């Protein structure tokens, strides 16, 4: 996690889309949630990342973690206030 700490120290935006690094223009929190990086998810939440910010295709970090079956990350996101029925299009 030193890379995450360094990026935050340099002023990296916790909600800025990663862009070309991922084909879906995900936020760092979305990427960490779907890659099962529980410690990174916790650190990004602590840094103020928006837990309900949807990416290009409407997926929130909670959706990404649930789709991958990572219960610990799902729990962290819900504890941080993630809305379990939120979708970019407004569908529930």
VMD Tcl script that builds the backbone (N, CA, C; Angstrom):
set m [mol new atoms 276]
animate dup $m
set s [atomselect $m all]
$s set {name element resname resid chain x y z} {
  {N N UNK 1 A 0.801 -1.199 0.000}
  {CA C UNK 1 A 0.000 0.000 0.000}
  {C C UNK 1 A 0.845 1.265 0.000}
  {N N UNK 2 A 2.163 1.176 -0.035}
  {CA C UNK 2 A 2.980 2.390 -0.093}
  {C C UNK 2 A 2.671 3.264 -1.307}
  {N N UNK 3 A 2.315 2.638 -2.433}
  {CA C UNK 3 A 1.985 3.408 -3.626}
  {C C UNK 3 A 0.743 4.258 -3.430}
  {N N UNK 4 A -0.246 3.721 -2.729}
  {CA C UNK 4 A -1.473 4.465 -2.440}
  {C C UNK 4 A -1.153 5.638 -1.527}
  {N N UNK 5 A -0.379 5.383 -0.490}
  {CA C UNK 5 A -0.001 6.448 0.446}
  {C C UNK 5 A 0.771 7.543 -0.277}
  {N N UNK 6 A 1.691 7.162 -1.157}
  {CA C UNK 6 A 2.478 8.152 -1.899}
  {C C UNK 6 A 1.582 8.980 -2.816}
  {N N UNK 7 A 0.670 8.320 -3.500}
  {CA C UNK 7 A -0.232 9.042 -4.401}
  {C C UNK 7 A -1.095 10.035 -3.634}
  {N N UNK 8 A -1.608 9.613 -2.479}
  {CA C UNK 8 A -2.416 10.525 -1.663}
  {C C UNK 8 A -1.583 11.682 -1.148}
  {N N UNK 9 A -0.340 11.408 -0.749}
  {CA C UNK 9 A 0.551 12.465 -0.260}
  {C C UNK 9 A 0.862 13.475 -1.360}
  {N N UNK 10 A 0.908 13.026 -2.594}
  {CA C UNK 10 A 1.188 13.922 -3.722}
  {C C UNK 10 A -0.047 14.643 -4.211}
  {N N UNK 11 A -1.184 14.376 -3.576}
  {CA C UNK 11 A -2.402 15.091 -3.923}
  {C C UNK 11 A -3.269 14.423 -4.962}
  {N N UNK 12 A -3.090 13.131 -5.167}
  {CA C UNK 12 A -3.936 12.419 -6.129}
  {C C UNK 12 A -5.397 12.504 -5.695}
  {N N UNK 13 A -6.274 12.734 -6.619}
  {CA C UNK 13 A -7.700 12.828 -6.312}
  {C C UNK 13 A -8.289 11.450 -6.060}
  {N N UNK 14 A -8.908 11.266 -4.915}
  {CA C UNK 14 A -9.461 9.956 -4.581}
  {C C UNK 14 A -10.688 9.621 -5.412}
  {N N UNK 15 A -11.304 10.600 -6.035}
  {CA C UNK 15 A -12.493 10.346 -6.847}
  {C C UNK 15 A -12.257 10.590 -8.332}
  {N N UNK 16 A -11.034 10.875 -8.724}
  {CA C UNK 16 A -10.735 11.127 -10.128}
  {C C UNK 16 A -10.654 9.798 -10.877}
  {N N UNK 17 A -11.337 9.721 -12.001}
  {CA C UNK 17 A -11.329 8.486 -12.796}
  {C C UNK 17 A -9.909 8.164 -13.227}
  {N N UNK 18 A -9.582 6.898 -13.181}
  {CA C UNK 18 A -8.243 6.451 -13.539}
  {C C UNK 18 A -8.015 6.606 -15.033}
  {N N UNK 19 A -9.073 6.607 -15.815}
  {CA C UNK 19 A -8.980 6.862 -17.251}
  {C C UNK 19 A -8.356 5.735 -18.032}
  {N N UNK 20 A -7.265 6.028 -18.734}
  {CA C UNK 20 A -6.671 5.049 -19.624}
  {C C UNK 20 A -6.079 3.857 -18.882}
  {N N UNK 21 A -5.856 3.998 -17.590}
  {CA C UNK 21 A -5.320 2.865 -16.826}
  {C C UNK 21 A -6.325 1.716 -16.769}
  {N N UNK 22 A -7.596 2.048 -16.830}
  {CA C UNK 22 A -8.635 1.018 -16.885}
  {C C UNK 22 A -9.591 1.378 -18.011}
  {N N UNK 23 A -10.060 0.410 -18.731}
  {CA C UNK 23 A -10.921 0.684 -19.880}
  {C C UNK 23 A -12.273 1.257 -19.501}
  {N N UNK 24 A -12.659 1.139 -18.237}
  {CA C UNK 24 A -13.970 1.601 -17.808}
  {C C UNK 24 A -13.950 2.955 -17.111}
  {N N UNK 25 A -12.819 3.627 -17.091}
  {CA C UNK 25 A -12.677 4.916 -16.413}
  {C C UNK 25 A -13.182 4.847 -14.974}
  {N N UNK 26 A -12.682 3.880 -14.226}
  {CA C UNK 26 A -13.104 3.684 -12.846}
  {C C UNK 26 A -12.391 4.651 -11.909}
  {N N UNK 27 A -13.026 4.880 -10.766}
  {CA C UNK 27 A -12.349 5.624 -9.707}
  {C C UNK 27 A -11.417 4.654 -8.994}
  {N N UNK 28 A -10.438 5.163 -8.258}
  {CA C UNK 28 A -9.563 4.265 -7.507}
  {C C UNK 28 A -10.339 3.339 -6.563}
  {N N UNK 29 A -11.420 3.856 -5.958}
  {CA C UNK 29 A -12.201 3.029 -5.042}
  {C C UNK 29 A -12.904 1.890 -5.789}
  {N N UNK 30 A -13.426 2.159 -6.963}
  {CA C UNK 30 A -14.050 1.096 -7.752}
  {C C UNK 30 A -13.028 0.022 -8.112}
  {N N UNK 31 A -11.865 0.453 -8.558}
  {CA C UNK 31 A -10.827 -0.497 -8.934}
  {C C UNK 31 A -10.424 -1.354 -7.741}
  {N N UNK 32 A -10.166 -0.725 -6.597}
  {CA C UNK 32 A -9.755 -1.461 -5.402}
  {C C UNK 32 A -10.854 -2.425 -4.948}
  {N N UNK 33 A -12.107 -2.000 -5.051}
  {CA C UNK 33 A -13.227 -2.841 -4.622}
  {C C UNK 33 A -13.347 -4.092 -5.480}
  {N N UNK 34 A -13.151 -3.963 -6.769}
  {CA C UNK 34 A -13.302 -5.147 -7.612}
  {C C UNK 34 A -12.056 -6.004 -7.648}
  {N N UNK 35 A -10.920 -5.463 -7.219}
  {CA C UNK 35 A -9.686 -6.244 -7.189}
  {C C UNK 35 A -9.404 -6.855 -5.817}
  {N N UNK 36 A -10.355 -6.739 -4.896}
  {CA C UNK 36 A -10.275 -7.343 -3.566}
  {C C UNK 36 A -9.184 -6.727 -2.696}
  {N N UNK 37 A -8.910 -5.455 -2.869}
  {CA C UNK 37 A -7.888 -4.785 -2.064}
  {C C UNK 37 A -8.563 -4.112 -0.871}
  {N N UNK 38 A -8.867 -4.908 0.134}
  {CA C UNK 38 A -9.610 -4.411 1.291}
  {C C UNK 38 A -8.884 -3.280 2.013}
  {N N UNK 39 A -7.576 -3.402 2.196}
  {CA C UNK 39 A -6.816 -2.352 2.888}
  {C C UNK 39 A -6.838 -1.050 2.098}
  {N N UNK 40 A -6.723 -1.148 0.786}
  {CA C UNK 40 A -6.756 0.052 -0.065}
  {C C UNK 40 A -8.140 0.687 -0.016}
  {N N UNK 41 A -9.181 -0.135 -0.060}
  {CA C UNK 41 A -10.550 0.379 0.048}
  {C C UNK 41 A -10.697 1.175 1.341}
  {N N UNK 42 A -10.232 0.600 2.448}
  {CA C UNK 42 A -10.315 1.290 3.731}
  {C C UNK 42 A -9.558 2.601 3.737}
  {N N UNK 43 A -8.374 2.605 3.131}
  {CA C UNK 43 A -7.564 3.836 3.108}
  {C C UNK 43 A -8.211 4.911 2.237}
  {N N UNK 44 A -8.772 4.524 1.118}
  {CA C UNK 44 A -9.437 5.491 0.244}
  {C C UNK 44 A -10.687 6.066 0.898}
  {N N UNK 45 A -11.423 5.231 1.605}
  {CA C UNK 45 A -12.592 5.720 2.341}
  {C C UNK 45 A -12.143 6.725 3.393}
  {N N UNK 46 A -11.093 6.391 4.110}
  {CA C UNK 46 A -10.558 7.288 5.134}
  {C C UNK 46 A -10.106 8.622 4.525}
  {N N UNK 47 A -9.613 8.560 3.290}
  {CA C UNK 47 A -9.148 9.770 2.602}
  {C C UNK 47 A -10.301 10.584 2.016}
  {N N UNK 48 A -11.536 10.058 2.126}
  {CA C UNK 48 A -12.691 10.821 1.677}
  {C C UNK 48 A -13.274 10.422 0.341}
  {N N UNK 49 A -12.916 9.255 -0.158}
  {CA C UNK 49 A -13.469 8.813 -1.442}
  {C C UNK 49 A -14.990 8.676 -1.351}
  {N N UNK 50 A -15.668 9.064 -2.404}
  {CA C UNK 50 A -17.129 8.966 -2.461}
  {C C UNK 50 A -17.524 7.507 -2.679}
  {N N UNK 51 A -18.194 6.922 -1.708}
  {CA C UNK 51 A -18.507 5.493 -1.768}
  {C C UNK 51 A -19.591 5.159 -2.779}
  {N N UNK 52 A -20.353 6.130 -3.239}
  {CA C UNK 52 A -21.428 5.877 -4.198}
  {C C UNK 52 A -21.141 6.436 -5.588}
  {N N UNK 53 A -19.918 6.868 -5.840}
  {CA C UNK 53 A -19.605 7.436 -7.152}
  {C C UNK 53 A -19.565 6.332 -8.205}
  {N N UNK 54 A -20.393 6.470 -9.215}
  {CA C UNK 54 A -20.479 5.468 -10.276}
  {C C UNK 54 A -19.499 5.787 -11.394}
  {N N UNK 55 A -19.031 4.748 -12.037}
  {CA C UNK 55 A -18.123 4.904 -13.168}
  {C C UNK 55 A -18.872 5.028 -14.482}
  {N N UNK 56 A -18.146 4.878 -15.550}
  {CA C UNK 56 A -18.662 5.058 -16.894}
  {C C UNK 56 A -19.902 4.206 -17.182}
  {N N UNK 57 A -19.956 3.009 -16.655}
  {CA C UNK 57 A -21.069 2.107 -16.935}
  {C C UNK 57 A -22.066 2.017 -15.787}
  {N N UNK 58 A -22.018 2.954 -14.864}
  {CA C UNK 58 A -22.992 3.011 -13.792}
  {C C UNK 58 A -22.701 2.141 -12.583}
  {N N UNK 59 A -21.557 1.485 -12.575}
  {CA C UNK 59 A -21.222 0.607 -11.450}
  {C C UNK 59 A -20.589 1.404 -10.315}
  {N N UNK 60 A -21.105 1.195 -9.124}
  {CA C UNK 60 A -20.535 1.810 -7.928}
  {C C UNK 60 A -19.501 0.855 -7.335}
  {N N UNK 61 A -18.664 1.339 -6.403}
  {CA C UNK 61 A -17.719 0.430 -5.743}
  {C C UNK 61 A -18.411 -0.758 -5.088}
  {N N UNK 62 A -19.581 -0.523 -4.488}
  {CA C UNK 62 A -20.324 -1.610 -3.850}
  {C C UNK 62 A -20.748 -2.655 -4.883}
  {N N UNK 63 A -21.224 -2.209 -6.013}
  {CA C UNK 63 A -21.611 -3.117 -7.090}
  {C C UNK 63 A -20.406 -3.948 -7.541}
  {N N UNK 64 A -19.249 -3.294 -7.690}
  {CA C UNK 64 A -18.037 -3.995 -8.120}
  {C C UNK 64 A -17.633 -5.074 -7.121}
  {N N UNK 65 A -17.653 -4.737 -5.838}
  {CA C UNK 65 A -17.254 -5.692 -4.800}
  {C C UNK 65 A -18.256 -6.847 -4.701}
  {N N UNK 66 A -19.542 -6.532 -4.776}
  {CA C UNK 66 A -20.568 -7.574 -4.672}
  {C C UNK 66 A -20.502 -8.519 -5.864}
  {N N UNK 67 A -20.305 -7.972 -7.041}
  {CA C UNK 67 A -20.221 -8.774 -8.258}
  {C C UNK 67 A -19.064 -9.763 -8.175}
  {N N UNK 68 A -17.967 -9.328 -7.539}
  {CA C UNK 68 A -16.801 -10.197 -7.381}
  {C C UNK 68 A -16.900 -11.116 -6.165}
  {N N UNK 69 A -17.929 -10.921 -5.343}
  {CA C UNK 69 A -18.136 -11.785 -4.194}
  {C C UNK 69 A -17.216 -11.515 -3.019}
  {N N UNK 70 A -16.774 -10.276 -2.878}
  {CA C UNK 70 A -15.849 -9.946 -1.789}
  {C C UNK 70 A -16.614 -9.327 -0.619}
  {N N UNK 71 A -17.079 -10.192 0.276}
  {CA C UNK 71 A -17.920 -9.777 1.391}
  {C C UNK 71 A -17.288 -8.775 2.329}
  {N N UNK 72 A -15.987 -8.901 2.590}
  {CA C UNK 72 A -15.329 -7.968 3.511}
  {C C UNK 72 A -15.334 -6.545 2.950}
  {N N UNK 73 A -15.092 -6.418 1.656}
  {CA C UNK 73 A -15.110 -5.092 1.024}
  {C C UNK 73 A -16.544 -4.561 0.983}
  {N N UNK 74 A -17.504 -5.422 0.674}
  {CA C UNK 74 A -18.920 -5.021 0.699}
  {C C UNK 74 A -19.264 -4.469 2.076}
  {N N UNK 75 A -18.862 -5.167 3.116}
  {CA C UNK 75 A -19.135 -4.720 4.478}
  {C C UNK 75 A -18.520 -3.374 4.781}
  {N N UNK 76 A -17.265 -3.172 4.373}
  {CA C UNK 76 A -16.609 -1.873 4.601}
  {C C UNK 76 A -17.349 -0.744 3.900}
  {N N UNK 77 A -17.755 -0.996 2.676}
  {CA C UNK 77 A -18.456 0.040 1.917}
  {C C UNK 77 A -19.809 0.374 2.543}
  {N N UNK 78 A -20.537 -0.636 2.973}
  {CA C UNK 78 A -21.833 -0.385 3.608}
  {C C UNK 78 A -21.637 0.364 4.924}
  {N N UNK 79 A -20.633 -0.022 5.706}
  {CA C UNK 79 A -20.333 0.689 6.950}
  {C C UNK 79 A -19.988 2.155 6.681}
  {N N UNK 80 A -19.396 2.420 5.518}
  {CA C UNK 80 A -19.016 3.787 5.154}
  {C C UNK 80 A -20.179 4.571 4.554}
  {N N UNK 81 A -21.348 3.924 4.437}
  {CA C UNK 81 A -22.528 4.632 3.959}
  {C C UNK 81 A -22.926 4.362 2.527}
  {N N UNK 82 A -22.314 3.374 1.877}
  {CA C UNK 82 A -22.690 3.059 0.500}
  {C C UNK 82 A -24.147 2.615 0.449}
  {N N UNK 83 A -24.855 3.114 -0.524}
  {CA C UNK 83 A -26.271 2.796 -0.699}
  {C C UNK 83 A -26.380 1.525 -1.525}
  {N N UNK 84 A -27.025 0.505 -0.996}
  {CA C UNK 84 A -27.063 -0.797 -1.666}
  {C C UNK 84 A -27.984 -0.861 -2.876}
  {N N UNK 85 A -28.811 0.119 -3.092}
  {CA C UNK 85 A -29.720 0.061 -4.238}
  {C C UNK 85 A -29.424 1.098 -5.302}
  {N N UNK 86 A -28.282 1.757 -5.192}
  {CA C UNK 86 A -27.985 2.864 -6.096}
  {C C UNK 86 A -27.398 2.376 -7.427}
  {N N UNK 87 A -27.885 2.941 -8.496}
  {CA C UNK 87 A -27.356 2.692 -9.831}
  {C C UNK 87 A -27.386 4.016 -10.552}
  {N N UNK 88 A -26.401 4.283 -11.365}
  {CA C UNK 88 A -26.267 5.566 -12.071}
  {C C UNK 88 A -27.549 5.966 -12.796}
  {N N UNK 89 A -28.221 4.993 -13.372}
  {CA C UNK 89 A -29.418 5.305 -14.155}
  {C C UNK 89 A -30.628 5.575 -13.268}
  {N N UNK 90 A -30.478 5.326 -11.962}
  {CA C UNK 90 A -31.598 5.512 -11.059}
  {C C UNK 90 A -32.374 4.235 -10.817}
  {N N UNK 91 A -32.052 3.175 -11.557}
  {CA C UNK 91 A -32.710 1.885 -11.373}
  {C C UNK 91 A -32.275 1.272 -10.056}
  {N N UNK 92 A -33.167 0.524 -9.432}
  {CA C UNK 92 A -32.844 -0.152 -8.176}
  {C C UNK 92 A -33.035 -1.628 -8.318}
}
mol reanalyze $m
mol bondsrecalc $m
mol representation Tube
mol addrep $m
